[in-house]
Amino acid sequence: VTIIRTTKSYASEESFKIYKGTSTSGELIYTQMPVSNNNQYTWKICIERQAHIIHMTDTSGSWSSNSRIVLSLPNSSLGSFSATSTSSTIQFLPSPPTGFYYPFNPFVLSLNTQFSVTPTVTGAVSSYSIFSGSLPLGLSFNPSTGTIAGVLQASVLNRELIIHACNVVDCISFTITLSILNNPVSCLSNQILVQIQRVTKENAINESFK
C-alpha cells in the first residue's frame, strides 16, 4: 500500500496510526514517521487483506486545512483523509480466487469404500458450497475446506456437481463428475483386476474367446 502524506502548517502536531481490525484496540501496524511543514512524503508498507482503521490525532485540536493522507494500491485509490477525519475504516479486499479444481476428476467410487478429495485453489477463500447437484448417500461436504469425504452407502446413477469457492470479492466454480462402480470386483491378495473390453463386428455370434 502506498501512503502519501501532505503537510501544511503545524505538521509536527499531527500524526496518524494504522491498526489491524476496526478499532484502535487492534494490532498497531504503522505509525507516521516524523514530518515537517509544507512537504509531501511517500511511504510503502505491506498490509494484510482485511479491514484496518486509520486513526488521526492532533495535539492541538484538528489537522490543518489541506493536510491529508492518501492511500492507494496499484491502479486504484483506497481513500483520502483530511482535517474532517478522525478515524476511518478501510477494507483491503482480497483478490478473487483463481485456479480452482479438484484433482483426479472425474471420480470413480465403489460401494463401502472410503473416499476423500480436497480441492486446490489460488487466493483467499472464505467458504465452499455445492451450487448444483447433491452428494450420494454416505458422502459429506466440508464448507470450510471443500473436502468431499465418506463411504458410499448406496448405488446411484452417475452425477455432476457444481462446486463454488468464494471470498468477499467473487466466486469461482468447478464441475466434478462422480461415476459409481455398482458391482466392484474383489481380488485376492495375489491377484490383479483386469478390465476386458469386447469389440464386436459382423458375425459376432460365431466368435468366442477364453
FENBEL-V808671 format. One record per residue. RES is the residue in one small letter. SS is DSSP state (a for helix, b for strand, c for the rest). PHI is phi in whole degrees, -180 to 180 (* if undefined). D_LAST is the distance of its C-alpha to the last C-alpha in Angstrom with 2 decimals. Layout:
# FENBEL-V808671
RES|SS|PHI|D_LAST ; RES|SS|PHI|D_LAST
This chain:
# FENBEL-V808671
v|c|*|72.77 ; t|b|-95|75.94 ; i|b|-112|79.24 ; i|b|-112|82.36 ; r|b|-109|85.58 ; t|b|-105|88.74 ; t|c|-113|92.04 ; k|c|-122|95.53 ; s|c|-77|98.55 ; y|c|59|98.32 ; a|a|-61|94.78 ; s|a|-68|95.31 ; e|a|-86|95.68 ; e|b|-101|92.33 ; s|b|-158|88.92 ; f|b|-148|85.43 ; k|b|-134|82.48 ; i|b|-118|78.81 ; y|b|-116|77.04 ; k|b|-75|73.40 ; g|c|99|72.94 ; t|c|-116|75.43 ; s|c|-149|78.45 ; t|c|-76|80.59 ; s|c|-85|79.27 ; g|c|-75|76.01 ; e|c|-64|75.32 ; l|b|-73|77.82 ; i|b|-98|75.96 ; y|b|-154|78.84 ; t|b|-123|82.65 ; q|c|-55|84.76 ; m|c|-73|86.14 ; p|c|-59|89.96 ; v|c|-133|91.26 ; s|c|-124|94.61 ; n|c|-67|96.34 ; n|c|54|95.45 ; n|c|-138|92.26 ; q|b|-131|88.56 ; y|b|-123|85.89 ; t|b|-126|82.14 ; w|b|-127|79.71 ; k|b|-120|75.93 ; i|c|-134|74.14 ; c|c|-100|70.59 ; i|c|-133|70.04 ; e|c|-66|67.02 ; r|c|-81|65.65 ; q|c|-161|67.34 ; a|b|-71|70.74 ; h|b|-134|73.82 ; i|b|-119|77.52 ; i|b|-103|80.30 ; h|b|-112|83.60 ; m|b|-106|86.79 ; t|b|-132|90.08 ; d|b|-146|93.66 ; t|c|-69|96.33 ; s|c|-115|99.04 ; g|c|141|97.38 ; s|c|-130|95.01 ; w|c|-63|93.68 ; s|c|-64|95.95 ; s|c|-60|95.49 ; n|c|77|92.83 ; s|c|-75|91.42 ; r|b|-160|87.70 ; i|b|-124|84.15 ; v|b|-123|81.34 ; l|b|-110|77.72 ; s|b|-150|74.95 ; l|b|-107|71.36 ; p|c|-55|70.25 ; n|c|70|70.81 ; s|b|-157|71.97 ; s|b|-103|74.98 ; l|b|-97|74.84 ; g|b|142|78.45 ; s|b|-122|82.12 ; f|b|-129|84.34 ; s|c|-134|88.14 ; a|c|-62|91.31 ; t|c|-80|90.22 ; s|c|-99|87.20 ; t|c|-115|87.34 ; s|b|-151|83.67 ; s|b|-139|80.63 ; t|b|-98|76.93 ; i|b|-117|74.49 ; q|b|-100|70.75 ; f|c|-87|68.78 ; l|c|-80|65.56 ; p|c|-75|62.18 ; s|c|-72|60.12 ; p|c|-64|57.40 ; p|c|-66|53.96 ; t|b|-138|51.56 ; g|b|59|48.08 ; f|b|-87|46.62 ; y|b|-162|42.84 ; y|c|-104|40.13 ; p|c|-66|37.88 ; f|c|70|34.08 ; n|c|-71|34.48 ; p|c|-77|32.40 ; f|b|-109|31.33 ; v|b|-110|28.18 ; l|b|-108|29.28 ; s|b|-119|27.59 ; l|c|-61|29.26 ; n|c|60|31.47 ; t|c|-122|31.10 ; q|b|-63|34.25 ; f|b|-137|34.84 ; s|b|-159|37.81 ; v|b|-149|38.84 ; t|c|-122|42.34 ; p|c|-76|43.52 ; t|b|-112|45.27 ; v|b|-153|48.56 ; t|b|-107|51.61 ; g|c|102|55.04 ; a|c|-76|56.56 ; v|c|-126|54.74 ; s|c|-91|56.62 ; s|b|-163|53.88 ; y|b|-118|50.37 ; s|b|-153|49.47 ; i|b|-90|46.74 ; f|b|-79|48.20 ; s|b|-146|45.54 ; g|c|93|42.65 ; s|c|-146|42.06 ; l|c|-82|39.93 ; p|c|-65|37.37 ; l|c|-58|38.56 ; g|c|106|38.71 ; l|b|-102|39.38 ; s|b|-128|42.95 ; f|b|-123|44.83 ; n|c|-98|47.60 ; p|c|-70|50.32 ; s|c|-84|51.93 ; t|c|-117|48.95 ; g|c|79|46.44 ; t|c|-70|43.82 ; i|b|-109|41.09 ; a|b|-151|39.84 ; g|b|141|38.67 ; v|b|-122|35.76 ; l|c|-62|34.01 ; q|c|-112|34.72 ; a|c|-146|33.56 ; s|c|-78|30.74 ; v|c|-136|32.29 ; l|c|-71|31.63 ; n|c|-60|31.57 ; r|b|-149|35.14 ; e|b|-115|37.52 ; l|b|-128|40.69 ; i|b|-102|43.67 ; i|b|-107|45.37 ; h|b|-106|48.98 ; a|b|-116|50.63 ; c|b|-130|54.42 ; n|c|-133|57.75 ; v|c|-69|61.29 ; v|c|-94|60.98 ; d|c|-163|57.69 ; c|b|-121|54.08 ; i|b|-131|50.85 ; s|b|-120|47.56 ; f|b|-147|43.84 ; t|b|-102|40.94 ; i|b|-111|37.97 ; t|b|-119|34.68 ; l|b|-107|32.97 ; s|b|-106|29.33 ; i|b|-100|28.27 ; l|b|-88|24.84 ; n|c|-68|25.06 ; n|c|-126|22.22 ; p|c|-62|21.75 ; v|c|-95|18.94 ; s|c|-93|20.55 ; c|c|-115|19.32 ; l|c|-73|20.90 ; s|c|-63|23.36 ; n|c|-101|21.19 ; q|c|-121|18.14 ; i|c|-124|17.78 ; l|c|-93|16.70 ; v|c|-117|14.28 ; q|c|-94|14.42 ; i|c|-110|11.68 ; q|c|-115|13.46 ; r|c|-102|12.15 ; v|c|-105|14.90 ; t|c|-109|15.41 ; k|c|-124|18.09 ; e|c|-64|19.60 ; n|c|62|17.84 ; a|a|-62|14.87 ; i|a|-67|14.89 ; n|a|-93|13.81 ; e|c|-103|10.74 ; s|c|-155|7.10 ; f|c|-150|3.80 ; k|c|-130|0.00
